[in-house]
Amino acid sequence: MIARGAVVALTLAGLGLVGLGAWAGATRLTAQKVTYVAGPAPVRPVRTGPPAPAEFQDELERLARAYGDPMGIAVTDLSAGWTAAVAGNERFPQQSVSKLWVALAVLQAVDEGRLSLDRTVTMGSQDRSVFYQPLTRRIRGPRGALDITIADLLRHALIESDNAANDMLIREVGGPGVVTRTLAAKGLAGLSLGGTERDVQTRTAGLTWKPEYGATWIFKQARAQLPDAVRDQALAGYLADPPDGATPIGIVTALTALTEGKLLSKASTDFMLELMGEARTGTMRLRGGLAPGWALAHKTGTGPDWRGASVGINDVGLLTAPDGHTYAVAVMIRQTTRPASVRHALMRNVTRAVAAQWQTGGFSAQTQTAN
């Protein structure tokens, strides 16, 4: 792991040639990482509890070393109270993981009577976002409209990771500042939102949001016309101090508090965990390592690709053993040139390491180095 404040060198990935489509307008074929300088240290969550099992901690460190690129892992045993972590207090881009905290703020508003799950809101063409937003296909034409409940917006945001649904929820709860204040009021450190998806994603690309970018092809066309240096600078700024940054320990601390009923009413807690359990994204990440009888309630995050490298590749959630024993898990990759198959193998091996810890207190041949 690169020390805080150090400049991350502009390195070649050593992966050979990559597809031309991985870097629009590029003249080189070798994958590269964008140079950035790490930003300020985050506020660390206050944690108490026994030390993590040494063998399990060693296994997480081994998996991180084998992967190679900067990443963080945190695992909390909800019953025993210990947390094992690698770079657990480093800030990583969340991308769509931050949808969890939007949902938390919305359900807090429901608990307080400021919102109701059956409230109907209207989405129009002006409410389109960027990238993945299948919900907006139901808005026909510039004057089209879609009536939808808060509950259904939550379903689309957490189950499908729909960006337009998430941005509508931010609007309905009162804006990004309300989400930030909710996290602070609940004492959740090491978490942030950064704004709506459309604002965060356009800034990360080096653009400023315009309503026409709601047509994703227009956004991608505008992004492709930017000079490479502009995109480099924008992405470097994002990596140095991600507005949607979070620490792995901050995330598992929040997931633990959620599961223990310390953040929301029982009805809201159950609803949020139910939606996380139905998530359809990331089937080859943490979920891909599940053994029979295990369950996962989770949220993934996937950031942009640039110069053959990917940013903000994450999966966080709650792994539950056949006997109900639950672990909060966060795996976060800041910037990587490793292929998707290797990223997925890393996350699956974290799941398998948790299962091995639960079953035997040791590690079996089912956990294999991701390389």
C-alpha positions as CSV (number, residue, x, y, z in Angstrom):
1,M,0.0,0.0,0.0
2,I,1.3,3.4,-0.9
3,A,2.0,5.6,2.1
4,R,-0.4,8.6,2.6
5,G,0.8,11.7,1.0
6,A,3.1,9.9,-1.4
7,V,2.8,10.4,-5.2
8,V,1.5,7.3,-6.9
9,A,3.8,6.8,-9.9
10,L,2.5,6.7,-13.4
11,T,3.1,3.0,-14.1
12,L,2.6,0.6,-16.9
13,A,0.4,-2.3,-16.0
14,G,2.4,-5.1,-17.6
15,L,-0.8,-6.6,-18.9
16,G,0.1,-6.4,-22.6
17,L,-2.3,-4.9,-25.1
18,V,-5.8,-3.9,-24.2
19,G,-8.8,-3.3,-26.4
20,L,-8.9,0.0,-28.2
21,G,-12.3,0.7,-26.7
22,A,-10.9,0.8,-23.2
23,W,-9.4,4.3,-23.9
24,A,-11.4,6.5,-26.2
25,G,-9.1,8.5,-28.5
26,A,-6.0,6.9,-27.1
27,T,-2.9,6.5,-29.2
28,R,-1.2,4.0,-26.8
29,L,-2.4,0.5,-26.1
30,T,-0.7,-0.2,-22.7
31,A,-2.8,0.3,-19.6
32,Q,-1.8,3.1,-17.3
33,K,-2.7,4.5,-14.0
34,V,-3.3,8.2,-13.5
35,T,-0.9,10.0,-11.1
36,Y,-2.4,11.6,-8.0
37,V,-1.4,12.8,-4.6
38,A,-3.3,11.4,-1.6
39,G,-5.6,13.8,0.1
40,P,-6.2,14.5,3.8
41,A,-6.6,11.7,6.3
42,P,-10.2,10.8,7.1
43,V,-11.8,10.9,10.6
44,R,-11.3,7.4,12.0
45,P,-14.4,5.6,13.4
46,V,-14.0,4.8,17.1
47,R,-13.9,1.0,17.5
48,T,-13.6,-1.1,20.6
49,G,-13.5,-4.9,20.8
50,P,-11.1,-7.8,20.9
51,P,-8.3,-8.3,18.3
52,A,-9.1,-10.2,15.2
53,P,-7.9,-13.8,14.9
54,A,-4.3,-13.6,13.8
55,E,-4.6,-16.3,11.0
56,F,-7.6,-14.5,9.5
57,Q,-5.8,-11.1,9.6
58,D,-2.8,-12.8,7.9
59,E,-5.0,-14.2,5.2
60,L,-6.5,-10.8,4.4
61,E,-3.1,-9.3,4.1
62,R,-1.9,-12.2,1.9
63,L,-4.9,-11.7,-0.4
64,A,-4.2,-8.0,-0.7
65,R,-0.5,-8.5,-1.4
66,A,-1.3,-11.1,-4.1
67,Y,-3.7,-8.6,-5.8
68,G,-1.0,-5.9,-5.9
69,D,-3.0,-2.7,-6.7
70,P,-4.0,-0.4,-3.9
71,M,-7.0,-1.7,-2.1
72,G,-8.7,-2.0,1.3
73,I,-10.5,-4.7,3.1
74,A,-12.4,-4.8,6.4
75,V,-14.3,-7.6,8.1
76,T,-16.3,-7.4,11.3
77,D,-17.6,-10.4,13.2
78,L,-20.8,-9.1,14.6
79,S,-21.0,-11.7,17.3
80,A,-17.4,-11.7,18.5
81,G,-16.9,-7.9,18.0
82,W,-13.5,-8.1,16.3
83,T,-12.5,-6.4,13.1
84,A,-9.8,-7.4,10.7
85,A,-8.6,-4.9,8.1
86,V,-6.1,-4.1,5.5
87,A,-5.8,-0.3,4.8
88,G,-9.0,-0.1,6.8
89,N,-8.7,3.6,7.5
90,E,-7.7,4.7,4.0
91,R,-10.3,6.5,1.9
92,F,-11.5,4.8,-1.3
93,P,-14.0,6.0,-4.0
94,Q,-17.3,4.4,-3.2
95,Q,-19.1,5.0,-6.5
96,S,-22.6,3.3,-6.1
97,V,-21.8,2.0,-2.6
98,S,-22.8,5.5,-1.5
99,K,-26.4,4.7,-2.5
100,L,-26.6,2.9,0.9
101,W,-26.3,6.2,2.8
102,V,-28.9,7.9,0.6
103,A,-31.3,5.0,1.4
104,L,-30.3,5.4,5.1
105,A,-31.2,9.1,5.1
106,V,-34.5,8.4,3.2
107,L,-35.6,5.7,5.7
108,Q,-34.6,8.0,8.6
109,A,-37.0,10.6,7.1
110,V,-39.6,7.9,6.9
111,D,-39.1,7.0,10.5
112,E,-39.5,10.7,11.4
113,G,-42.6,11.1,9.3
114,R,-41.0,13.5,6.9
115,L,-41.4,11.0,4.0
116,S,-43.6,8.0,3.5
117,L,-42.7,4.9,1.4
118,D,-46.0,5.1,-0.5
119,R,-45.6,8.7,-1.4
120,T,-45.8,9.1,-5.2
121,V,-43.4,11.5,-7.0
122,T,-43.2,12.4,-10.7
123,M,-40.0,11.9,-12.8
124,G,-39.6,13.8,-16.0
125,S,-36.9,14.1,-18.7
126,Q,-35.2,16.7,-16.5
127,D,-34.6,14.0,-13.9
128,R,-32.4,11.8,-16.0
129,S,-28.9,11.0,-14.6
130,V,-25.9,9.4,-16.2
131,F,-24.8,5.9,-17.1
132,Y,-27.0,3.1,-15.7
133,Q,-30.6,4.4,-15.3
134,P,-33.0,1.8,-16.8
135,L,-35.9,3.5,-14.9
136,T,-35.8,6.5,-17.3
137,R,-36.7,4.3,-20.3
138,R,-40.2,4.6,-18.9
139,I,-40.1,8.4,-19.5
140,R,-41.2,8.8,-23.1
141,G,-40.2,12.0,-24.9
142,P,-39.3,15.4,-23.6
143,R,-42.7,15.9,-21.9
144,G,-43.0,12.4,-20.7
145,A,-43.5,11.6,-17.0
146,L,-43.3,8.7,-14.7
147,D,-45.2,8.4,-11.4
148,I,-43.3,6.3,-8.9
149,T,-43.3,5.7,-5.1
150,I,-40.5,6.3,-2.7
151,A,-40.4,2.6,-2.0
152,D,-40.0,1.8,-5.6
153,L,-37.2,4.3,-6.0
154,L,-35.4,2.6,-3.2
155,R,-35.9,-0.8,-4.9
156,H,-34.5,0.5,-8.1
157,A,-31.5,2.3,-6.4
158,L,-30.5,-0.6,-4.2
159,I,-31.4,-3.7,-6.2
160,E,-30.5,-2.4,-9.7
161,S,-28.2,0.5,-8.8
162,D,-30.2,2.9,-10.9
163,N,-28.6,6.3,-10.9
164,A,-31.7,8.3,-11.7
165,A,-33.6,6.6,-8.9
166,N,-30.8,7.5,-6.5
167,D,-30.7,11.1,-7.6
168,M,-34.5,11.4,-7.2
169,L,-34.2,10.1,-3.6
170,I,-31.5,12.7,-2.9
171,R,-33.9,15.3,-4.2
172,E,-36.9,14.1,-2.2
173,V,-35.0,13.8,1.1
174,G,-33.8,17.4,0.8
175,G,-30.4,17.3,-1.0
176,P,-26.9,15.9,-0.4
177,G,-26.5,18.0,2.7
178,V,-29.3,16.2,4.4
179,V,-27.6,12.8,3.8
180,T,-24.4,14.2,5.1
181,R,-26.1,15.5,8.2
182,T,-27.9,12.2,8.8
183,L,-24.6,10.3,8.8
184,A,-23.0,12.8,11.2
185,A,-26.1,12.7,13.5
186,K,-25.8,8.9,13.7
187,G,-22.1,9.2,14.5
188,L,-21.0,7.4,11.4
189,A,-17.4,8.5,10.6
190,G,-15.4,7.7,7.5
191,L,-18.4,8.0,5.1
192,S,-19.4,10.6,2.6
193,L,-21.7,11.2,-0.3
194,G,-20.3,13.9,-2.6
195,G,-23.5,14.8,-4.3
196,T,-25.9,13.3,-6.9
197,E,-24.6,10.7,-9.3
198,R,-24.8,13.0,-12.2
199,D,-22.8,15.7,-10.5
200,V,-20.1,13.4,-9.2
201,Q,-19.7,11.5,-12.4
202,T,-19.6,14.6,-14.6
203,R,-17.0,16.2,-12.4
204,T,-14.9,13.1,-12.3
205,A,-14.9,13.1,-16.1
206,G,-13.8,16.8,-16.3
207,L,-17.3,18.1,-17.2
208,T,-20.0,20.2,-15.6
209,W,-23.5,18.7,-15.6
210,K,-25.9,19.8,-18.3
211,P,-29.5,18.5,-18.7
212,E,-28.7,17.1,-22.1
213,Y,-26.2,14.7,-20.6
214,G,-29.2,12.8,-19.3
215,A,-29.0,11.1,-22.8
216,T,-26.0,9.0,-22.0
217,W,-24.7,9.0,-25.5
218,I,-24.5,12.8,-25.4
219,F,-22.6,12.7,-22.2
220,K,-20.2,10.1,-23.5
221,Q,-19.7,12.1,-26.7
222,A,-18.9,15.3,-24.7
223,R,-16.5,13.3,-22.5
224,A,-14.7,11.8,-25.6
225,Q,-14.1,15.3,-27.0
226,L,-12.2,16.4,-23.9
227,P,-8.3,16.5,-24.2
228,D,-6.7,13.6,-22.4
229,A,-4.9,16.1,-20.1
230,V,-8.3,17.4,-18.9
231,R,-9.5,14.0,-18.1
232,D,-6.2,13.1,-16.4
233,Q,-6.5,16.1,-14.1
234,A,-10.1,15.5,-13.2
235,L,-9.6,11.9,-12.4
236,A,-6.4,12.6,-10.4
237,G,-8.4,15.1,-8.3
238,Y,-11.1,12.5,-7.7
239,L,-8.6,9.8,-6.7
240,A,-6.7,12.2,-4.4
241,D,-9.8,13.2,-2.5
242,P,-12.9,11.4,-3.7
243,P,-16.0,13.4,-2.8
244,D,-17.8,10.1,-2.3
245,G,-14.9,8.5,-0.4
246,A,-15.2,6.1,2.5
247,T,-13.0,3.9,4.6
248,P,-13.6,0.1,4.7
249,I,-13.8,0.3,8.5
250,G,-16.3,3.1,8.3
251,I,-18.4,1.0,6.1
252,V,-18.4,-2.2,8.2
253,T,-19.0,-0.1,11.3
254,A,-22.1,1.4,9.6
255,L,-23.3,-2.0,8.4
256,T,-22.8,-3.5,11.8
257,A,-24.9,-0.7,13.4
258,L,-27.6,-1.1,10.8
259,T,-27.9,-4.8,11.3
260,E,-28.0,-4.4,15.1
261,G,-30.9,-2.0,14.8
262,K,-29.0,1.0,16.0
263,L,-29.7,3.3,13.0
264,L,-33.3,2.9,12.0
265,S,-36.6,1.5,13.2
266,K,-37.1,-2.2,12.9
267,A,-39.4,-1.9,9.9
268,S,-37.0,0.4,8.1
269,T,-34.0,-1.8,9.0
270,D,-35.8,-4.9,7.7
271,F,-36.8,-3.2,4.5
272,M,-33.3,-1.9,3.7
273,L,-31.7,-5.3,4.4
274,E,-34.3,-7.0,2.3
275,L,-33.5,-4.7,-0.7
276,M,-29.7,-5.3,-0.2
277,G,-30.4,-9.1,-0.2
278,E,-32.1,-8.8,-3.5
279,A,-29.3,-6.8,-5.2
280,R,-28.7,-8.1,-8.8
281,T,-25.3,-6.5,-9.3
282,G,-21.9,-8.1,-8.8
283,T,-22.8,-11.7,-9.1
284,M,-19.1,-12.6,-9.6
285,R,-17.8,-10.5,-6.7
286,L,-18.5,-11.4,-3.0
287,R,-21.6,-13.4,-4.0
288,G,-19.6,-15.6,-6.3
289,G,-17.7,-17.0,-3.3
290,L,-20.8,-18.1,-1.3
291,A,-21.0,-21.6,-0.1
292,P,-24.3,-23.5,0.2
293,G,-26.4,-22.1,3.1
294,W,-24.7,-18.7,3.1
295,A,-26.5,-15.4,2.3
296,L,-25.4,-12.0,1.2
297,A,-27.0,-8.6,1.5
298,H,-24.8,-6.1,-0.3
299,K,-24.1,-3.1,-2.5
300,T,-21.5,-2.9,-5.3
301,G,-19.8,0.1,-6.7
302,T,-18.2,0.4,-10.2
303,G,-16.4,3.5,-11.4
304,P,-15.1,4.8,-14.8
305,D,-12.5,3.2,-17.0
306,W,-9.7,5.4,-18.3
307,R,-6.4,4.6,-20.0
308,G,-7.1,0.9,-19.5
309,A,-7.5,1.2,-15.7
310,S,-10.7,1.1,-13.6
311,V,-11.6,3.2,-10.6
312,G,-13.8,2.4,-7.6
313,I,-14.3,-1.3,-7.9
314,N,-16.1,-2.3,-4.7
315,D,-18.4,-4.7,-3.0
316,V,-19.7,-4.3,0.6
317,G,-22.3,-6.1,2.6
318,L,-23.3,-8.6,5.2
319,L,-22.3,-12.3,4.9
320,T,-24.5,-14.6,7.0
321,A,-23.6,-18.2,7.8
322,P,-26.1,-21.1,7.8
323,D,-26.4,-20.7,11.7
324,G,-27.1,-16.9,11.4
325,H,-23.6,-15.8,12.3
326,T,-23.1,-12.5,10.4
327,Y,-20.0,-10.7,9.2
328,A,-19.9,-7.1,7.8
329,V,-17.5,-7.0,4.8
330,A,-16.0,-4.3,2.6
331,V,-13.6,-4.8,-0.3
332,M,-12.6,-1.6,-2.1
333,I,-10.2,-1.1,-5.0
334,R,-9.1,2.4,-5.7
335,Q,-7.5,2.2,-9.2
336,T,-6.6,-1.0,-10.9
337,T,-5.3,-2.4,-14.2
338,R,-6.0,-6.0,-13.2
339,P,-8.5,-7.7,-15.4
340,A,-12.1,-8.2,-14.2
341,S,-11.5,-11.9,-13.6
342,V,-8.8,-11.2,-11.1
343,R,-10.8,-8.5,-9.3
344,H,-13.7,-10.9,-9.0
345,A,-11.4,-13.7,-7.7
346,L,-10.1,-11.4,-5.0
347,M,-13.6,-10.7,-3.7
348,R,-14.7,-14.3,-3.9
349,N,-11.6,-15.3,-1.9
350,V,-12.5,-12.8,0.8
351,T,-15.9,-14.4,1.0
352,R,-14.3,-17.9,1.2
353,A,-11.9,-16.7,3.9
354,V,-14.8,-15.5,6.0
355,A,-16.5,-18.9,5.6
356,A,-13.3,-20.7,6.5
357,Q,-12.9,-18.6,9.6
358,W,-16.5,-19.3,10.6
359,Q,-16.2,-23.1,10.0
360,T,-12.8,-24.0,11.3
361,G,-11.0,-20.9,12.6
362,G,-8.4,-21.6,9.9
363,F,-8.0,-21.7,6.1
364,S,-8.6,-24.5,3.6
365,A,-7.7,-25.1,0.0
366,Q,-10.8,-23.3,-1.0
367,T,-9.1,-19.9,-0.7
368,Q,-6.7,-19.4,-3.5
369,T,-4.4,-16.5,-4.4
370,A,-6.0,-14.1,-6.9
371,N,-3.4,-13.9,-9.6
